[in-house]
């Protein structure tokens, strides 16, 4: 199975490295390669769907790497950063209104992740395509990895996919992203104390007609070293409703965290901010300042940067 290849050397510190996954893009933007080779001009639709690339020359990267030379022992990841659908998938049969909804991405999560990376001078990896193309926070083959419907909306382009089509989606979008996460995390482990992994998400204020009262939720599985102080410090903020494994549970939905940190015995947690808090630049800035301050305090805890089993 093809994997992403990334060169962390050409640009220097503090840059954003993107992989466009196709030939013909400028040297200024191409500093890494992710996904499969692009289809030829003669390739038909079937070849683009099965056996060819789903990433064309005009499509963006399957991942974005920010601050590849960062030294703080922290990696930020954003699994649901984008609502982009590659041209070969024709919007999955959805209109723009559907792709603007929370079903396609975590609204506000990408700018929040970038703002945190700036404030903390930390490395970050953001997924480049919509969760409707493939959810990189699910194991490939999981029924929720490529959904046929979401929150009452049918996804025509995901219906009745064959094994080969599912495999191409995973090879093109899922594995390049996770390979870069793996490389970035491994680099931090080589250069300093054991790092922590923080996954940044946002959640819709209302799901299935039910309001969700939490301002922010911390999701975690078995390792409490990062999650418990996050919850404690956030609950000290006046007026904040902080969820402990709410609105989702890290014991059920933590593929990325478990794959890259949990399995290695390294601290990890997901931060879920309610989407109405990240709907404006002002809101993003406020939450980035709050979360960066809390994370800075936690990262100073010496017991955090160790391998441990739970």
N, C-alpha and C positions, 0 to 999 in steps of 0.2 A: 504494500500500500504506500502511495506517495506521501511524503511528509514535507512540511515547510522547511526551508533552509534560510537562516538569517545570519547576516554579517553585522556584528555589533561595532565594527571599527570605523567605517568611513566618515561619519558625520561629526563625531566629537560629542562632548557632554551636552545634556539638556535638550536633545532634539527629539522630534517625533519621526519614527521610522514606519513607513507603510509598505505593504506588499500588494501590488496591483493584480498579480496573478495572470498577467497577460504580457505579450511582447509589445514593443512599440511605444511604451510610455517613457517619459523623460527621466534622465538620470537623477534629476533633483528629487523626484518622488519615489523612484525605485531604488531601495537600498536593501530589499529583502524579497524573497520569492515565496509565495504561498499558494497552495492549490495545484490543480492540474494545468497542463498546457492548453492554450486557447484553441477553439475549433478552427479549422481551415474555412476559407470562404465557400468551399464547395460542400461543406458538411450540411446535411439536412437536419431538420428538427429532431428526428429520431436519434441521430448521431450526437446532437447536442445534449439530449436527455440521457442517453445511455452510451457510455464509452467515450464520449467527447467531453469537452469542458463546459461547465455552466457559467464560467467567468469569461466574458468577452473583453475586447480591448478597451471599451469605454466603461467597463464596470469597475467599481472600487475593489479594495483589498479585502480578503477574508479576516484580516486583523489589522490593528493599529498598535504600535509599540511606542510608548512615550517615555522619555528619559531613560534610554537604555544603559547609560553609564551611572545611574543613580547609586548612591552608597547606603542610604538608610535601609535597615533590615526589614523592609516592608514592600510587598508587591500588591498593587491594586488591580483587580480584574473587573470587567464589566461585560457580562455574558449577553445582555440584551440591550446593547448600546444603540443599535441601528434598526431602522424600518426598511432598509434597502432590499429590493428584490432584483436579482440579476436579470438582464434583458431577455435571456434565453427562457426564463420561466414566465414571461409575459404577465407580471404582477400577480401570478398565481390565480388569475381570474378575478381579482378583487379590485374595487374602485379605490380612489385616493382616500375617500372618507374612511373606509375600513382600515387602510394602512396607516391612517393617522391615529387610530385607537390604540389602547393599551394592549390589545391582542397581538400587535405586530412588534412592539418594543416596550422597554421600560422608559416611559416619557420622563425626560430630565436626567436620566442616569448618566448619559455620556458627558454632558457639561459638568455635572457634579463630580464625576470621576476625574475629569481633566483639571477642574479647580482644586481638588484634593491633591492631585499629583504636583501641581504648581506650589501649593502652600507647604506641602510636606517634602518637596524635592524628591519625590518617590517615583519609582518605575511603575508603569501601568500598561495593561494590555486590554484593548477593547475589541469585541467581536464586530466584524464589518457588515454582517447581513442580518436580516430579520429573523427572529425566533420562529417565524412561520416557514421559512426555508428549511431550517433545522434548528432545534433548540440545543445549543451547545452545553446547556446545563442538564442534559439528560444523556444517559448511556445510549449510543446508537443501537437501534433495535427496540428500545423502549417504546411502547405505543404513544407516549407523550413526546417523543423526540420529533416526529413529523406528524402534526395533528390534522385531521380531516375537518374539524370544526373547533371553534374557540369562542366561549362566552356567547353562544347563540348564533355565531356567524360561520357558515359553511365555507371551507377553503377549497374551491374547485380544483386548483392545481395540485392538491395533495391527495386527491381521491384515487383509490385503486392503484397505487404505485407498486411496481414490481420490485423484486429483490435487487435487481441491477440498478434501478433508479434510486432506491434507498441508499445503496452502497456508494453511488456517485455523489449524492448529496453529502454523505459523511466524509468522503475522501476530499471533496472540494472545499467544504466550509468548516466542518467540525474539527478534523485532525490538524489542519494548518494552524488554527487558533490555539488548540491545546498544546501543540508542539512548541509554539512560541512562549506560551505561559510556562511550560516545563523548562525551556532554556533560560528564560528570565529569572525564574525562581532558583534554578541550579547555579546561575551566575552569582546571585546574592549569597548563596550558601558558600560559594568558594571564597568570596572576598571579605566576609565579615562574620558576625555572630549569626546564629540560626535565625532566619527571617520569619515573619508572620504573613499570612495571606488573608486579604480582606476583599470580599466580593461585594460590589456596589449594585444595588437594585432599587427600583421604585415600585410602588403598588398603587393600583387604582383605588380611589376613595370609596367606591361602591362596586360590589361584585354580586351578580345575580339578584339585584334589588336590595341587598343587605349593606347598610353603611358599615364602614370600618373605622373605628374611633382612634386608632393608634396614629400618632404623628410619625413615629419611627419604630421599627422592630429590629431586634437582633436575633439572628437565626444561628443555631449551633447544634452540633451533634453530641459528642461525648467529652470533648476537650473544653473545659470551662475557662482556661487561662486568659483568653482574649474576651470572650463573650460576657462573662460575669462582671469584670470591671467596666466594660462598655455600658452594660445595663445600669450598673450602679451610678456611674458618673452622669449618664444622661438623665436618670431619674432625679438627680439633684437640680436639674434645670427647671426653673419655675414654669408651671403650666404644661409641661410636656407629658403626653401619654405614651409610655414606652412599652412595647410588647416584648415579652420573653418567649421566643419561638412563636410569635404572632406577627403578621397575619398568616404566615406559613411556618412549618416546622423544619428546622435544619436536620432533624432526624429522618425526614422523608425526602427533602428536596435540597441535596447538597452535593451533587455529582462533582462539580468543579472543585469545591473545597476538599472533598474526600480524596479525589484523584491526585491532587497535587500537594496537599499539605497533611490531611488526616492520615493517609496511609504511611506517611513518613514520620508521624509523631510530632508534627509542627503545629503551632497555634494557628487557628483560623476561625473566621466568623463571617457572616453576611450581614450587611447593613441595608435595611429596607426603609426608604423614606417615602412617605405618602406623596403621590404625584402632584397634588395641588400646591405643595410646598416648593416644588421645583419647576413651576410653570413659568417663572420669570427669572431674568438675570439676577434681580435683587434676592429672590428666594434661594437660588442656587448659591449665591455668594454667602448668604446668611448661614445656610446649612454647611457649606464647605468650611466656613470659619469655626462653627461649633464642633463639627466632627474632627477637623484637623487639630483643634485644641485638645479634645479628649484623647485622640490617638497619640498625640505627642506625649501626653502624660503617661499613657499606658506603655508606650514603647521604651520608656526609661526603666521599667520594672525588670531587673536582671533575671528573675526566674522565668521570664517569658521566653527567652531566647535559648531554649534547650529542647532536646528531643525527649518526649515523654509519651507513655502509653496510658490510655484511659479506657 
